């Protein structure tokens, strides 16, 4: 189970709060490395000062040296030490200040100070801004000073001190700490021992999530059987990531939404994260994947890149390439942003629409098959095989244009031993090009011809579909790989 330490400068600093054995002084922490290193994974540094070579500075430095996650870390302390270092990071926040502050009770234009506790502040109109600043400078207490000269601006951002809080601020701090680290105060319903804590990021509102509720439940059960305490989190839990040892993203990923931000933050915090930011970047763009496959000579359908304003290229494709073609937007998912064009006229018409979203469009040979192979690969090893059949009366697995909304075809799960060797070989080689994460490799097979269609990060694992052959063993396999990585990370083995 994740163990936390709260480091204070003097015992009197904690007098307003509930006593806890996990609250110790900075001298105790620095001078007892053996005692304070046992099973500690998270340190909250509440020293009065974080100035260079102060006890608070040494606390964060020693924490990092001992392999503990610490808030604030040395990078944050350094970034907040001089305005010249943090000014650039907050410049992009300036345009919204006039509007936000006008919504507060501050009707005059005198400078004022806002204290932010673990990303939370008591002034509701400034809450989003407070969280944005906290995400850039993770620190238990952040003081933001605002001043007005023609327009509102952020004058300073600096670390605050627990011993300088008034009664109202102490209550706000305690509530924020409870939200940040609720495990510190919550009594477990029954005594259990877990070696690690994992967060599964999901979105209950997502229409087509990578894992359904039953699959998520099986991941939780598998993790707990082997010593990983698994908890479901949602996008609003970004500030709690440091509580965990691992992050498993079970929400459709994109580089321009919070999933990538979660992956990046988790990697920076030292968590084992699937899928990692690099895999998300590589897999969510079909142009990158096409270039990758071409460079490494993997079999794929005949493919062409069409560039915005490249009239000569458009003419060449219209005149020389056989139709129909499949047109793809680079970052489409679940068959969205993918259409079939049957003629040069259709190509020109739809290309104009697609070029409003992307400067490059991918065109591929239309290759109809009754099903696509999906090979799940984790750590460069195949772990499941499935056939996805085309939606009834449609050329894709997902048909988004039915009267009842989205329809999908049937599926069939297979033993890996029953999958053609060539399909497994192509899938494994493709996954290795991207990384060692969890990928879904889509492959078409027509007679002896095997071509790679797509490499997906964050592949679907749904109950009754991908797990139809292996059952709970599939979830166990995935969780055991997480456990292996966590153990390797703990022991320093790569």
Buried (B, 14 or more C-beta within 10 A) or exposed (E): BBBBBBBBBBEEBBEEBEEEEBBBBBEBBBEEEEEBBEEBBBBBBBBBEBEEEBBBBBBBBBBBEBEBBBBBBBEBBBBBBEBEEBEEBBEEBEEEBEEBBEEBEBEEEEEBEBBBBBBBBBBEBBBEBBBBBBEBBBBBBBBBBBEBEEEBBBBBBBBBBBBEBEEEBBEBBBBBBEBBBEBBEEEEEEEEEBBBBBBBBBBEEEEBBBBBEEBBBBBBBBBBEBBBBBBBBBBEBBBBBBBBBBBBBBBBBBBEEBBBBBBBBBBBBBBBBBBBBBBBBBBBBBBBBBEBBEEEEBBBBEBBBBEBEBEEEBEEBBEEBEBBBBBBBBBBBBBBBBBBBEEBEBBBEBBEEBBEEBEBBBBBBBBEBEBBBBBBBBBBEBBBBBBBBBBEEBBBBBBBEEEEEBBBBEBEBBEBEEBBEBBBEBBBBBBEBBBBBBBBBBBBBEEEEBBBBBBBBBBBBBBEBBBBBBEEEBBBBBBBBBBEBBEEBEEEEE
